Amino acid sequence: MCRQKAIFLIGVIIFALMLILLPAYADSTDLKASTIISKAIDSYGDVEKWQAIKGWSATILMEDYSSGETRIYKHYVRLPDKFRFDVEVNRKGRKEIFQLIYNAGVTKYLKDGRKVERTSSEMFSILERRFREYRRMQAPTQFKYFNNIKNEMKLIGKENVRGRECYILEYRHSDRTKARVFIDTKTFRSVKQETDKGFNDKFIEAFLDEQTLKVNGMEFPAVRWVYNDKELVAKLEYVSISSDLPDESLFEF
């Protein structure tokens, strides 16, 4: 009788452990980073439309709270090898315009409409960084890039971000810097992005607002609040975006 009771108790304990552990096991095995990214891409529009984009233009307003300046970025892209990035910088009543134009392997720099040699200017460094990212992604947002690397991403857990439960997906930039994207577990919208070392080698957090711009059935996160080591440093807001091919004349030297 004692033996039967012992066996019964062991069975009850095993059953209870299964009830506790199986949901966690199912959660860790059934959900993959690639599936989450696919759902995130779908939440912003049909993936075939994203993949069909061959060029775009965009205007982005940036308010830099650390320096008190505003910047107006204009991006023009014709895939695979024509890129143009302009930035108009307004600080204390002074306006400067910096441009980077890349056409089939040749790069040209302009300042206030005049061709210049590549200098150590911070603005040229920023434009070069954007150029490298867009050239690598071949897409107007990170989602198309994520689709290309989704099998390399790792689901490392969950975290509550401003009251929203999010999946945490980790990946590496081309320079091997670690980065994470936080995807809402219900809406599959991108809520936050992190980079271990970004601008000035500081930890970067970027919170994406729910406001979006709709273009041909696709949506673009429109507002991004950027923090360096927890200090609010900037707000970026899409003013306009178009998936029409920019005119060839924009890339002429």
C-alpha positions as CSV (number, residue, x, y, z in Angstrom):
1,M,0.0,0.0,0.0
2,C,2.8,2.4,0.9
3,R,4.5,1.6,-2.4
4,Q,1.3,2.4,-4.3
5,K,0.9,5.7,-2.5
6,A,4.5,6.6,-3.3
7,I,4.0,5.8,-6.9
8,F,0.7,7.8,-7.0
9,L,2.4,10.8,-5.3
10,I,5.3,10.7,-7.8
11,G,2.8,10.6,-10.6
12,V,1.0,13.7,-9.2
13,I,4.3,15.6,-8.9
14,I,5.4,14.7,-12.4
15,F,2.0,15.8,-13.8
16,A,2.2,19.1,-11.9
17,L,5.6,19.8,-13.2
18,M,4.4,19.1,-16.7
19,L,1.6,21.6,-16.3
20,I,4.2,24.2,-15.1
21,L,6.9,23.5,-17.7
22,L,5.0,22.7,-20.8
23,P,3.7,26.2,-21.5
24,A,7.2,27.7,-21.1
25,Y,8.5,25.0,-23.4
26,A,5.9,25.5,-26.0
27,D,6.5,29.3,-25.9
28,S,10.2,28.9,-26.4
29,T,9.9,26.4,-29.3
30,D,6.7,27.5,-31.1
31,L,7.7,31.1,-31.4
32,K,10.7,31.9,-33.6
33,A,12.4,35.2,-34.3
34,S,11.7,34.7,-38.1
35,T,8.0,34.2,-37.4
36,I,7.8,37.3,-35.2
37,I,9.6,39.4,-37.9
38,S,7.3,38.1,-40.6
39,K,4.3,39.2,-38.6
40,A,5.9,42.6,-37.9
41,I,6.4,43.2,-41.6
42,D,2.9,42.1,-42.3
43,S,1.6,44.5,-39.7
44,Y,3.0,47.4,-41.7
45,G,1.9,46.2,-45.1
46,D,2.0,43.4,-47.6
47,V,5.5,41.9,-47.8
48,E,5.4,41.6,-51.6
49,K,4.8,45.4,-51.8
50,W,7.9,46.0,-49.7
51,Q,10.0,43.7,-51.8
52,A,8.8,45.4,-55.0
53,I,10.1,48.8,-54.0
54,K,12.8,50.0,-56.4
55,G,13.2,53.5,-55.2
56,W,11.8,56.2,-52.9
57,S,12.2,59.7,-51.6
58,A,11.6,61.0,-48.1
59,T,11.7,64.2,-46.0
60,I,12.5,63.9,-42.3
61,L,12.5,66.6,-39.7
62,M,14.9,66.2,-36.8
63,E,15.0,68.3,-33.7
64,D,18.3,68.0,-31.9
65,Y,17.7,69.0,-28.2
66,S,21.3,68.7,-27.2
67,S,22.5,71.4,-29.7
68,G,19.3,73.3,-30.2
69,E,19.4,72.9,-34.0
70,T,16.9,71.5,-36.5
71,R,17.8,69.4,-39.5
72,I,15.7,68.6,-42.6
73,Y,16.9,65.4,-44.2
74,K,15.9,64.5,-47.8
75,H,16.6,61.1,-49.1
76,Y,16.4,60.0,-52.8
77,V,17.1,56.4,-53.8
78,R,17.0,54.5,-57.0
79,L,18.0,50.9,-56.4
80,P,20.5,49.4,-56.6
81,D,23.2,52.0,-56.9
82,K,21.9,55.6,-56.9
83,F,21.6,57.4,-53.6
84,R,21.4,61.0,-52.6
85,F,21.2,62.4,-49.1
86,D,20.7,66.1,-48.3
87,V,20.6,67.8,-44.9
88,E,19.7,71.4,-44.2
89,V,21.0,72.4,-40.8
90,N,19.5,75.4,-39.0
91,R,21.3,76.6,-35.9
92,K,21.0,80.1,-34.3
93,G,19.8,81.7,-37.5
94,R,22.5,80.2,-39.6
95,K,21.6,77.7,-42.4
96,E,24.0,75.2,-44.1
97,I,23.3,72.5,-46.6
98,F,25.3,69.3,-47.0
99,Q,24.9,66.8,-49.7
100,L,26.2,63.3,-50.5
101,I,25.5,61.9,-54.0
102,Y,26.4,58.3,-55.0
103,N,26.0,57.2,-58.5
104,A,27.3,53.8,-59.8
105,G,30.4,53.7,-57.6
106,V,31.3,57.4,-57.6
107,T,30.6,59.6,-54.5
108,K,30.4,63.4,-54.6
109,Y,30.2,65.8,-51.6
110,L,28.6,69.3,-51.7
111,K,28.4,72.1,-49.2
112,D,26.0,75.0,-49.9
113,G,25.7,73.9,-53.5
114,R,29.5,73.7,-54.1
115,K,31.5,70.6,-54.7
116,V,34.0,70.0,-51.9
117,E,36.5,67.3,-50.8
118,R,35.4,64.9,-48.1
119,T,36.0,66.7,-44.8
120,S,35.8,65.7,-41.1
121,S,32.4,67.5,-40.9
122,E,30.0,65.7,-38.6
123,M,27.2,66.2,-41.2
124,F,29.1,64.3,-43.8
125,S,29.8,61.5,-41.3
126,I,26.1,61.3,-40.6
127,L,25.2,61.2,-44.3
128,E,27.8,58.5,-45.0
129,R,26.3,56.4,-42.2
130,R,22.8,56.7,-43.6
131,F,24.2,55.9,-47.1
132,R,25.9,52.7,-45.8
133,E,22.7,51.6,-44.0
134,Y,20.4,52.2,-46.9
135,R,22.8,50.6,-49.4
136,R,23.0,47.5,-47.2
137,M,19.3,47.3,-46.5
138,Q,18.2,48.2,-50.1
139,A,14.9,49.4,-48.4
140,P,13.3,52.5,-47.0
141,T,12.8,51.0,-43.5
142,Q,14.5,48.4,-41.5
143,F,11.7,45.9,-42.0
144,K,12.9,44.7,-45.4
145,Y,16.4,44.4,-44.0
146,F,15.0,42.4,-41.1
147,N,13.2,40.1,-43.5
148,N,16.6,39.3,-45.2
149,I,18.3,38.5,-41.8
150,K,15.4,37.1,-39.8
151,N,16.9,33.6,-39.7
152,E,20.0,35.1,-38.0
153,M,18.0,36.9,-35.3
154,K,17.6,35.4,-31.9
155,L,14.5,35.6,-29.6
156,I,16.1,36.3,-26.2
157,G,13.1,37.0,-24.1
158,K,10.3,39.5,-23.3
159,E,10.2,42.9,-21.7
160,N,7.5,45.4,-20.8
161,V,8.1,48.7,-22.7
162,R,5.9,51.6,-21.7
163,G,3.1,49.2,-20.6
164,R,3.3,47.0,-23.7
165,E,4.6,43.4,-23.6
166,C,7.3,43.0,-26.2
167,Y,9.4,40.2,-27.7
168,I,13.1,41.0,-27.7
169,L,15.0,40.1,-30.9
170,E,18.7,40.4,-31.0
171,Y,20.9,40.7,-34.1
172,R,24.2,42.3,-35.2
173,H,24.9,45.2,-37.5
174,S,27.4,44.7,-40.3
175,D,30.1,46.1,-37.9
176,R,29.2,43.4,-35.4
177,T,27.6,45.8,-33.0
178,K,24.8,44.2,-31.1
179,A,21.3,45.6,-31.5
180,R,17.8,44.7,-30.4
181,V,14.3,45.3,-31.6
182,F,11.3,45.2,-29.3
183,I,8.1,43.9,-31.0
184,D,4.6,44.2,-29.4
185,T,3.3,40.7,-28.7
186,K,-0.2,41.7,-29.7
187,T,0.1,44.1,-32.5
188,F,3.6,43.0,-33.8
189,R,4.5,46.7,-34.1
190,S,8.1,47.8,-33.5
191,V,8.0,49.7,-30.2
192,K,11.7,50.3,-29.4
193,Q,15.1,49.7,-30.9
194,E,18.5,49.6,-29.1
195,T,22.1,49.7,-30.2
196,D,24.9,49.0,-27.8
197,K,27.2,51.6,-29.4
198,G,25.7,54.2,-31.8
199,F,26.3,57.9,-32.1
200,N,29.4,59.0,-30.2
201,D,29.8,55.4,-29.1
202,K,26.9,55.7,-26.6
203,F,24.1,53.3,-25.9
204,I,21.1,54.3,-28.1
205,E,17.4,53.8,-27.4
206,A,14.8,54.8,-30.0
207,F,11.1,54.7,-29.2
208,L,8.8,54.5,-32.1
209,D,5.4,56.3,-31.9
210,E,2.3,54.6,-33.1
211,Q,1.7,57.4,-35.7
212,T,2.4,56.1,-39.2
213,L,2.4,57.4,-42.7
214,K,0.6,55.3,-45.3
215,V,2.0,54.9,-48.8
216,N,0.5,52.5,-51.3
217,G,-0.8,50.2,-48.6
218,M,2.4,50.3,-46.6
219,E,3.0,52.0,-43.3
220,F,6.1,53.8,-42.0
221,P,6.6,54.6,-38.3
222,A,6.5,58.4,-38.4
223,V,8.0,59.6,-35.1
224,R,11.0,58.4,-33.2
225,W,12.3,59.6,-29.9
226,V,16.0,59.0,-29.5
227,Y,18.0,58.7,-26.2
228,N,21.7,58.6,-25.6
229,D,22.3,56.7,-22.3
230,K,18.8,57.6,-21.1
231,E,19.1,61.3,-22.0
232,L,16.5,62.5,-24.6
233,V,18.6,64.0,-27.4
234,A,16.4,64.1,-30.5
235,K,13.1,63.6,-32.2
236,L,12.8,62.4,-35.8
237,E,9.6,62.8,-37.7
238,Y,8.7,61.7,-41.2
239,V,7.2,64.7,-43.1
240,S,6.6,62.9,-46.3
241,I,7.6,59.7,-48.1
242,S,6.9,58.4,-51.6
243,S,7.7,55.1,-53.3
244,D,7.8,56.7,-56.7
245,L,11.2,56.6,-58.4
246,P,13.1,59.9,-58.0
247,D,14.1,61.7,-61.2
248,E,17.4,60.6,-62.7
249,S,18.6,64.2,-62.7
250,L,18.9,64.2,-58.9
251,F,21.9,61.9,-59.2
252,E,23.8,63.7,-61.9
253,F,27.3,65.1,-61.1
